[in-house]
Amino acid sequence: MTGAAQRTLATPTGPLTVTERAGAIRGVVWADRNAADDTPLLRRAAEQIASYFAGDLHEFDLPLAPEGTEFHLAVWRALCRIPYGETRTYGELAAEVGAIARAVGTACGANPIPVIIPCHRILAAGGRTGGFSGGQGVETKFKLLGLEGAVLAL
């Protein structure tokens, strides 16, 4: 990404690298890129992510600019409306955005800003875990949902 700044953060789910470009967060990936750029927005993102993992922050307040199709953007906006500690199913979110559950799953998997855009809060039918493309997969999803105190079906 031309003109991008990055910072790698240590978290309980592994190192996260946050990317900023043009004054907005563009990406979060589970990767140790040893990035240490220092911008006001990356400092703010680091503080909020640390507060989230400490259990003190329940809603991020960062400018986001994910890149995706109009459908992806609609799904990601809907994900941001799911409150901390709550979950929805792929089907419930699909009904909200006027799509099918499989398409919502694809959009969740394409989310370029996980944790901040909380795709981990989406479950399969019946409250089953479903998949997760970030970090260590479903194990990371369990950690994030556990941190938030979300109740899962067994």
Backbone torsions as a table, in degrees:
resi	resn	phi	psi	omega
1	MET	NA	114.8	179.9
2	THR	-66.3	135.7	178.3
3	GLY	72.8	14.4	-178.2
4	ALA	-90.1	149.0	173.2
5	ALA	-118.1	145.9	-178.2
6	GLN	-135.0	150.1	175.6
7	ARG	-141.5	132.0	177.3
8	THR	-97.5	133.4	-177.4
9	LEU	-120.4	140.9	172.9
10	ALA	-82.5	131.1	176.7
11	THR	-136.1	165.4	177.3
12	PRO	-63.8	-14.9	178.9
13	THR	-103.6	11.1	-179.3
14	GLY	109.4	171.7	-177.7
15	PRO	-67.2	134.8	175.6
16	LEU	-114.0	133.5	173.2
17	THR	-108.8	123.7	-178.6
18	VAL	-102.7	134.2	178.9
19	THR	-114.0	132.8	175.7
20	GLU	-119.8	141.4	172.2
21	ARG	-150.8	135.4	177.0
22	ALA	55.1	39.8	174.1
23	GLY	77.2	18.0	178.8
24	ALA	-142.7	152.3	174.3
25	ILE	-74.9	127.8	-178.3
26	ARG	-111.2	-20.6	-177.2
27	GLY	-164.6	151.9	171.4
28	VAL	-138.9	124.6	178.0
29	VAL	-132.6	149.0	173.1
30	TRP	-80.6	94.0	179.7
31	ALA	-162.8	143.2	176.0
32	ASP	-97.6	95.8	-179.9
33	ARG	-97.0	6.8	-178.8
34	ASN	49.4	36.7	-179.4
35	ALA	-87.4	136.2	-176.9
36	ALA	-137.4	32.0	176.8
37	ASP	-61.4	147.5	-175.4
38	ASP	-124.9	96.7	175.1
39	THR	-121.9	158.8	177.4
40	PRO	-56.0	-40.6	-178.9
41	LEU	-69.4	-41.0	178.5
42	LEU	-66.5	-35.3	175.0
43	ARG	-63.9	-44.6	179.0
44	ARG	-62.4	-43.3	177.9
45	ALA	-61.7	-43.3	179.2
46	ALA	-61.6	-42.5	178.7
47	GLU	-63.3	-44.9	-178.8
48	GLN	-68.1	-39.5	178.6
49	ILE	-65.4	-42.3	176.5
50	ALA	-61.3	-42.0	178.5
51	SER	-65.7	-37.4	176.6
52	TYR	-60.9	-49.7	-178.1
53	PHE	-69.4	-21.3	174.7
54	ALA	-81.0	-6.8	-179.8
55	GLY	84.4	9.1	-176.6
56	ASP	-95.8	-22.1	-177.7
57	LEU	-110.1	126.3	-178.4
58	HIS	-110.5	-10.5	179.7
59	GLU	-148.5	123.4	179.4
60	PHE	-75.1	146.8	177.5
61	ASP	-130.5	76.0	-177.7
62	LEU	-134.3	145.7	173.7
63	PRO	-72.0	126.2	-178.1
64	LEU	-116.2	143.5	176.2
65	ALA	-142.3	66.3	178.4
66	PRO	-69.5	147.7	177.9
67	GLU	-103.6	127.6	179.5
68	GLY	-174.8	-178.9	178.0
69	THR	-71.5	167.7	177.0
70	GLU	-58.3	-39.1	178.4
71	PHE	-64.1	-46.6	178.0
72	HIS	-57.3	-45.9	-179.5
73	LEU	-60.6	-39.4	178.6
74	ALA	-64.1	-42.0	178.2
75	VAL	-65.3	-44.1	-178.3
76	TRP	-65.3	-36.1	175.1
77	ARG	-64.2	-40.8	178.8
78	ALA	-64.5	-38.7	177.5
79	LEU	-60.0	-39.7	-178.6
80	CYS	-67.2	-17.0	178.2
81	ARG	-87.3	-6.7	178.2
82	ILE	-78.9	119.8	-177.3
83	PRO	-65.4	152.9	174.5
84	TYR	-50.0	133.0	176.4
85	GLY	82.1	-2.6	178.0
86	GLU	-110.0	159.7	178.2
87	THR	-131.3	162.4	172.1
88	ARG	-135.4	161.0	174.0
89	THR	-93.5	162.5	175.3
90	TYR	-55.3	-41.3	-179.7
91	GLY	-64.2	-42.1	178.7
92	GLU	-63.3	-43.2	179.5
93	LEU	-68.5	-36.1	177.7
94	ALA	-61.4	-42.9	178.2
95	ALA	-62.5	-36.8	-179.6
96	GLU	-66.5	-38.4	-176.8
97	VAL	-100.1	2.3	177.1
98	GLY	71.9	48.0	-177.8
99	ALA	-140.7	-171.5	174.1
100	ILE	-103.1	156.1	-175.3
101	ALA	-57.6	-39.9	-178.3
102	ARG	-61.9	-38.8	178.8
103	ALA	-66.6	-37.5	176.2
104	VAL	-64.1	-41.6	177.6
105	GLY	-60.1	-40.9	178.1
106	THR	-63.7	-42.7	179.0
107	ALA	-65.0	-39.6	177.5
108	CYS	-61.7	-42.9	179.6
109	GLY	-66.4	-22.7	179.9
110	ALA	-93.4	0.9	-177.9
111	ASN	-58.5	116.7	-178.4
112	PRO	-83.8	-4.9	-175.8
113	ILE	-131.5	59.1	180.0
114	PRO	-61.1	162.3	-174.2
115	VAL	77.1	-58.6	-179.2
116	ILE	-71.4	-45.2	167.7
117	ILE	-95.3	104.1	-162.6
118	PRO	-80.2	68.5	177.7
119	CYS	-65.6	-16.5	177.6
120	HIS	-67.0	-15.3	-179.1
121	ARG	-84.2	4.8	179.4
122	ILE	-101.5	129.8	-178.1
123	LEU	-118.9	164.0	175.0
124	ALA	-77.6	172.0	179.4
125	ALA	-53.9	144.1	179.1
126	GLY	75.4	10.4	179.1
127	GLY	78.9	11.8	176.6
128	ARG	-70.4	157.7	-172.0
129	THR	-59.3	-45.7	-173.0
130	GLY	75.2	-165.3	-177.2
131	GLY	-97.9	177.8	175.2
132	PHE	-161.3	127.6	-173.9
133	SER	-94.7	-4.1	-177.3
134	GLY	-97.3	159.9	174.3
135	GLY	53.8	-126.4	178.7
136	GLN	-96.8	30.7	177.0
137	GLY	71.7	-135.0	-175.3
138	VAL	-59.3	-33.0	177.7
139	GLU	-58.9	-42.4	178.2
140	THR	-66.9	-40.7	177.8
141	LYS	-59.1	-44.9	177.4
142	PHE	-59.3	-42.4	-179.7
143	LYS	-63.2	-44.1	-179.3
144	LEU	-66.0	-44.5	179.1
145	LEU	-66.7	-37.2	176.5
146	GLY	-64.1	-42.2	176.6
147	LEU	-56.5	-39.2	-178.0
148	GLU	-82.5	-8.4	-179.5
149	GLY	75.9	22.4	179.1
150	ALA	-70.7	142.9	179.3
151	VAL	-93.9	128.6	179.4
152	LEU	-114.4	145.8	174.1
153	ALA	-73.5	144.1	177.0
154	LEU	-97.0	NA	NA
